[in-house]
Amino acid sequence: MPQPDYRSLWDLTASGGLSSRRFVADASGRFVLADLARGRSLTVAPETLRGQSVLLSCERQLPAVQALLQLDGIARRILLCPPDLAPVHVPAVLEEGEVDAIVSDGTGPAAQSAGAVRMIGIGSQFIKNEQAPGRDSPTEWLLFTSGTTGRPKIVVHTLASLAGPLDDGMAIASDAVWSTFYDIRRYGGLQILLRALLGGGSMVLSQAHESVADFLARAQRCGVTHISGTPSHWRRALMSPAARDFTPAYVRLSGEVADQAILNSLAAAFPRSSIAHAFASTEAGVAFDVRDGLAGFPAALIGQAGAKADLRVVDGSLRIRSARTASRYLGDGHRLADADGFVDTGDMLELRGGRYYFVGRREGIINIGGQKVHPEEVEAVINQHPAVQMARVRGRPSPITGAIVVADIVLRSGSGTLETIRDDILETCRRALPPHKVPAMLTEVAGLEIAESGKLVRRRA
């Protein structure tokens, strides 16, 4: 992780060694880190962008990684533009980010913004460096939140706040090959990229529109040892026959509630793998990870002395304070932390028997005649049924109670039809939930949509 005297991502990556075995790859190709040490892929010398605000716009992740390595410590700020940012938001982002140049391979949301700001290309070939640029200027890393309505907020990090969570005491071989279902332009994916680069390992990137089967098969061919994704990513992955041939040493979940059903399923699918689930947010950073195979986390983590993150529970919501927290939101005036420096995550907890369990997001509550229902809590119960692959719970308007609970369910292959097991699923819910949380309606669906952020898409009825 970064030392008090600032060093760039490239300097920290190079300190892990630049053997010919270290690489970053996607479905279309790869580059060896040692090659980037001798050259550049930008069509201009990185030094010409010193002190400027740069936005990265690429569909593929590989060119974005190359640009990050070349520009951190040179540019004043780097905006990691996710490929699903609506083009209508680009002009406001350019203005708010005070963008001086767009670095692009000709794709991505901002690739057609020629004329507004300077355009810099990223080529597929390396150009020999006449002289290695000095990378000694602190760079702001700007990440977009995973909001699904309107333009997402932009969060300001530094390499120090992003790399801080990497020091979690987990022993990892320096030749590890990392991968993730996440896009590295999002916080969860960027964390895995940093683990790979700063730890001396390699990185295999996912690719848009690549099937789960193709991605898992490619990860296996590339020798992936450590891989992460959301629970929704993993539920979809376990539906693929390719999962049977995948042999990672370490599997990590984050981004959504990791219920006991998905943890058990992963342990069964990958019996030789270590399974962990972590809590993090773009604003608060990584708070902790859990490696005991159980959902939730020990209550002793709240207020624990000497922990790398201070945790509080206020009105049922988890709050976090640490050196990993972003410094601010960019431009919009929203307050990121409270007066004590704690970020309110909006993730709601329930204490049961010395362990806290995540029950859902505060803004996702369904109101049933004045009684609250967290969709994730109901999903965790439904997902325990052996015939269920994954479920999405939502509210449907009701003239009597204001809303009723309904569930869309993907069944496991060979488990029959919903008609034959409907009563059994509902009985499972009745045993575990109060009456107002039991779904009034179950619907079988072929699949459930997962957003670019890796989270289950939750549309209001």
N, C-alpha and C positions, 0 to 999 in steps of 0.2 A: 504494500500500500504506500501512497505518497508520503515522503518525509516532510518535516516542517518547511525546509527550503524547497520551493516549488520545482518540480520536474514535470516534463510533458509525458503524454501517453506514449510517444515513441521512445523516449529515453527510458521509461519504465519497462516497456516491452523489450527493448534491446538489452536491458540489464538481465533479463531472463535467458539470454543466449539466442543467437540467430542461426542455429544449425539448419541445414537444408531439409530437415524433417518437419520443421514448424511451418504450418500453412494455414490459410483461410480459404474456404471453398464454398461454392454453391452448386446448383445443378448444371450450370453452364460452364464452369471452369474454376480455377483456383490460382492463387499467387503464393509464392514462397516468401516469407518475411525477409529473408536475406536479400532477395532481389530488390525489395523496396528500400533496403538500406543503401543500395548503390544507385538508385534512380528514383524517378517520380513518374506518376501517371497523370498528373494535372498537366493541361496544355500550356500553363504558365508556371514560372518558378514560384513556389509557395511564398517566397520572400515578398513578392509583389502584393500579397494580401495581408501583410503585417499590419496589425492594429485595426483591421476591418471586420465588419459583421457579415458573416457568410451563412447562407442557407443551402443545405444539401437537398437536392431533388433528384431521386433515382427510384425507379421501380425495383430494381435488384438491390440487394444489400451489399454485395461485394464491392461495388464502386464507392459506396458510402463509407465502408470500413477503410478503404484506401485513403479517402479524403480525410477522415478523422485522424489517421496516423500522420498524415503529412501536414495538417493544419493546426493541431492542438499545440499550444505554446507559441503560435505565430499570430493566428487570428484573434481579434478581441472577443468575439463570441461566435459560436457555431450553433445554428438552429437545425435540429435533427427532424426534418419534415417527414411525417409518416406518409406512405404512399396513398392512403385512403383519405387524406385531407381534401375536403371539397374544394375544387378550383375557385369557387366563388369567394372563399375566405383568403385566398393568396394575397390580394392587394392589401388587406388590413394587416396580415402577418408581416408583409414586407415593410409596411410603415411602422408598425409597433416594434418590430425587431431592429429597426434602423438598418436594414439590410443594404450593404454596399455591393454585394456580388452573389450570384447564384452559381453554385457548383453543381453540374449536372452531366449525366451521360446522354442527355437528350430526352429523358423520360421523367416521369413524376409530376406532381401537381403544379410545380412552378416552372416546368420546362418551356412553357409557351409564354413566359413573361418577358420576352425579349423587348428591349426598349425601355422597360421600367428601371432596370438595374443592369450592371455588367454581367455577362454570362461567361462562365469559365467551364471548359470541357474536362471530362475525365476519359482518358483513352484506355484501351485494352493493353497497350504496350508500354513498357517502362523507358523513360528518357533518362540518359545518364546525367547525374547531377554534376555540374561544374564545381560546386562547392556546397557542402552540407550546411543548411540554414541553421542559425541559432534558434533554439526553441526555449526561450526563457521568459515569455510574456504570459501571465496568467490568462487563461481562456475561460469564458463562461460557456457552459453547455446548456442549451435551452431545449427542454423536452415538453411535448404536448401531453396533457392529461388525456385519459381515455373516455372523456365525456361523449355521450352519444347524441346529444341534442345541441344544435347551434355550434358556434366555433369553440373548440376546447381551449381551456386556459393554457398559458405557457409558463412553465416552472423553470426557475434559474438555479442550476447546480454548478459546481466546479468539479474538477477531477478528484479533488480531495474528498468532497462529500459523496461522490459516486463510488470511489474506491474504498472508502472506509468500511462498508459492510463486508468486504472480502476477508477481513481478519477475524474469522469466526472459530479458529482453532481446529478446523477440519484438515486433516493431513491428506494431501493430494499429490500424486506423483507429477513431476514437472513435465512428463511427456503425455499427460492426459489429453484426450481429444474431446472437446466439449461440443454440445449442440443444444438447440432449443427450438421449439415450435414458434416462439415469439419472434417478432421482428426486432432487430437491434435498435431501431429508431424509437422503441418504447422501453420504459424503465426495466421491465423484466428481462427483455432480451439483451439490453445493454449491460446489465449486471453479469450475464453469462459471458458475453464477449470480453468484458474486463477480467473476469476470472481466468479465461483462457490466455489472454495476452500478457497479463501481469504475472501469471503463475508459471509461465514458460511453456504453455501448451499450444494446441492448435484449435481451430474452430470450424465447424461445419454448419453452414447457414441454411435455414429453410428457404423456400422459394414460393412466391405467390402462384396459385393455381396448380401447384404440384400436389398430386394425390397423397394421402397419408401413407398408402402402401409404398409408393415410390420413394417418399422421404425416408421411411424407416429402412427400406432396403438400401438406399444410398448411405444412410448413417451407418449401417452395419458394414458395408463395403469400405467405408472410410475409417473404420476402427473406432467409432464413437464410444467413449467410456462413461461420460457424464452428460446427462440430458435433462432438460427442464421443460415444463409446460403448465398450463392451467389444468384443473380437474376436467374441464370440458374437452381440452385437447386430448387428455389421456383416455377419457371414456370413448372418444371417437377412435383413438389409436387401437384400443383393445378390441374394437369391432373388426379390425383388419387382420387377415391371416398372416400378414407380414410381421406382426408383433411376436408370433411364435418363433421366428428366426432371429429376433433382435436380442442381443446379450449385453446390455450396459452393466457397468459396475455400480452406477449411482443414478437414481431417479428422483427428481425434485418436482414438487408441485407448489404453485403460488398463484396469486391473482384472484382466486375464488375460494369459497369455503371447501376445504378438503374433508369430506365426511368419511365415516368409517368404512362405508361400502367401497369407495374408490381406493382407499388405502389397502384394504384387504384384497381387492382385485389385482392391484399392482404387485402386492407381495406374492400372490399366487402365480401371476404371469411371469414375474422375474424373481424367482426364489433365491438367486445368488446375488441380487442387487441390494444395496442399501437404499431405503425409501425414506425421504424426508419431505416435510412441507414447511413452507416459510411464510411469514407475513411481511409484506412491504407495500408501500404506495409511492407514487411518483413524488409526492410532496414530502412525506415523512422519511422515506428511505427504508432500508431493511431494519426491522425491529428484532426478529429472532427467527430461528428455525427449530423444528421439532423432529427428533430422530428416533422416537420410541415406538413408532408404528401406530400411535393412537391419535384420534381426532382431537381438536382443541389443544390446549397447552396448560402446563401446571400453574396454578394460581400463585405459586411462589415467585414467578417472574414479575408480578406486579410489585413495584416498589423495591425490587431486589438491589441491594447495595453493590456497587462496583460493576454493574452491568453496563454494556456498551450503549444501551438505550434505556432511558427512564420511561416506565410505563405507568399510566394511570387509567382507571375506569371512572368516568364521570357520567352520571345519568345513563349508565349502561353502555356508553360508547368508549372504545379504546382511544387513548391519547398517547402520543409518542413525542419524546424530546431526545435528540442526540446530535452528535457532530455530523451525522449522515443526512440531516434534514436540509432541504433546499433553502436557499437564502430568502426567496420571495417569489411571488407571482410577477410576471412581467407586465407592467403598464396599466392593468385594469383596476388597481386600487383595492382589490380583495386582500384581506388579511390572511396570511398563511398560518400563523401561529398565534396563540393567546399571549397574554402579558408575561406568563412564565416560560414561554418558549415551547409550549406543547402544541402539537398539531392534532386537531380533532379529526380522526379518520372517517367518522360516520359509520364504522363497522360496529355492530351491536353484539354484546356478549351476554352470556348467561352462566352463572356459577353453579356447578353441580358436582358435589363430592370432591372438593379440592382441586377442581379443574375448570377452566373457562372454556366455553364453546362459542364459536361464532354462529349467530342465528340469522344474520342477514344485514342488509344495508338499511340505514335509517330512512332514506327516501324511497325505499322499495316496499314499505309496509302496505299491506292490504287491510282496509278497514271494513270489518264485518259487524255491522250494527254497533259500532263503538268499540269493538274488541279488535286487537291488533294481531295480524298474522304476518310472519316473515316467510316469504316464498322458500328461501333456502332451507329453513327448518323443516318444512313439509317435504321438500325434495329429498333431504337426507333420510327421512323415514321411508319414502317410496323406493329410493335407490337401494335400500337394504333387501328388497324382495329379490329372490334369486332369478326371477324371470325378467327383471327390469335392467336395461342397459343404462339408460339415463332418463331424467324427467325434468320438465319445466313446469313450475307452478305459477299461476297468474290469477288476477282477479277479473271477474266478469260482472258487469253492472247488474244490479238487482233492484227492482222497485220497492222491495220490502226491507232488505238489510243494507242497501247501498251497494253491496258487492257480495259475490259468492266465490269460493275457492274452486278453481278448476285446474286440472293437470293434463299436460300433453306428455305421452309416454312412448319411448322407443324400447321395444322388447328385444331381448336377446334372441339370436338366431336359434330356431328349433324349440322355442318355449311355448309354441301354440299361438292362439289369438287372445286379444284382450277379453273377449266375451267369456272365455273359459276360466280366466283368472281374476276378473274384475273384483268379485266378492272377496277373494283372498287378499288382494292388495288393499282394499278398503278396510278389511278386518285388521290388517297390519297397522294401518293408520289409526283406527279406533283404539287399539291397545296402547299406542304411544302418544296420542295427541288428544287434547280436549276437543269436544264436539265441534266448536266453531272453526277449528283448523282442518278438519277432515274434508277432503275434496267432495264437492257436490256432484262433480262430473269428471270422468276420465275419458280421454280420447287417445287412441293409438295413432302415432305418426311415424312416417318412414325415417325421419331425421329431424334434428333441431339445428337451427342456424347458430353459428359461432362467429362473433364479430372479429375484425382484424386484431383487436386487442387480446383475443383468445377467450373472451368471456361469452357466456351464453347470452344470446340476444333476447331481451325481455321487452316485448312490445305490450303496451296497454291495450286491453280489449276495447 
